[in-house]
């Protein structure tokens, strides 16, 4: 057993997005590979914006992706007592102080600094105050004196160092007493024994401040690995306009979780030229050494390609279960009708998403075929009557609707009508499916079965 402890710590102020899901996946894979512990923590200190609905959406997405945690979920909102205690500890040890500066005063200081070409940071006005006026105050962390820089070795980015003169005295508690992000994340990671923090590189700037807080509170400093951002194809930060909606929106569009996992891991991590990875492959092969330093680019076509691969190679029984909700959303019941698993088998090669498969499967389950206007005008004309009569007669004699008997029947039909295969198959396809695109004609006949197929041919004959 490894003593590796990692965590995923989303804020429940919205759904789980692509970037968050990838961070969760990287943490999960490393923990699984090293026999470590994967902790889930819900960072809901922003009481105004955190909702139970968002918590549920995040947990649903994690379950869908198969990223179950070993410990948690823990909620920061249940740990306020601990944070208060730690703020008091910093004050008692002279490592934090009350700051009474108003917002107006802070704005004026910032403006003055910028005018003089200085970095707009807090100037330490209240650092050594001894009076306690009856006025609102925040608690600030006092940067340690005599220390020149904070440095750490990032597992992805390498050595990072920041001079203390770049930083200022950070607010650790607001005027209402609630603690700030940088403080609570340090306390939680330390108290939960997290020894490697894998997170997005939008947090790099927080890390030096957090290291100082670890040291001030007497905690061991963990290792850090900052994963590069995910960009859209225009190289701008990923947003909704790139199609990067919540992870569960992809489930609703008919993507498979294994395709999503495979896609997410390749946004920033590589293993030679390999593209296709199962979860077991990933647990065996994943390592932070192969995570790139440059941003990953979100490519919806690549995700679609992977999804098509997993549909094509998927278990038809499982896919049939996944297909049911997509069909029922279209008002299609599958209880009466052909075997759904056989229908799936006929469509696996052709569908990129489950929603697309549902569109393709709809014709199997209708009572009356509706013909596309163009297809009907071209293929269901009066002169096709002899072809349909020959088809009806020959297929009626087939005892089994297997490939062998169907081929023999078609050979006879082509003989009688002196038509090539396409001239027989295409009108029949329109009669059976309503359109000109479908799985192979033999597959369609086999899935529909003799009774349904003959009924549809009779329906077509009646419309000629």
Buried (B, 14 or more C-beta within 10 A) or exposed (E): EEEBBBBBBBBBEBBBBBBBBBBBBBBBBBBBBBEBBBBBBBBBBBEEEBEEEBBEBBBBBBEBBEBEBBBBBBBBEEBBEBBBEBBEBBBEEEBBBBBBBEEEEBEEBBEEBEEEEEEBBBBBBBEEEEEEEEEEBBBBBBBEEEEEEBEBEBBBBEEBEBEBEEBBBBBBBEEEEBBBBBBBBBBBBBBBBBBBBBBBBEBBEBBBBBBBBBBBBEBEBBBBBBBBBBBBEEEEBBEEEBBBBBBBBBBBBBBBBBBBBBBBBBBBBEBEEEBEBEBEBBBEBBEBEEBEEEBBBBBBEBBBBBBBBBBEEBEBEEBBEBBBEBBEEEEBEBEEBBBBBBBBBBBBEBBBBBBBBBBBBBBBBEEEBEBBEEBBEBBBEEEBEEBBBBBBEBBEEBEEBEEEBBEEBBEEBBEBBEBEEEBBBBBBBBBBBBBBEBBEBBBBBBBBBBEBBBEBBEBBBEEE
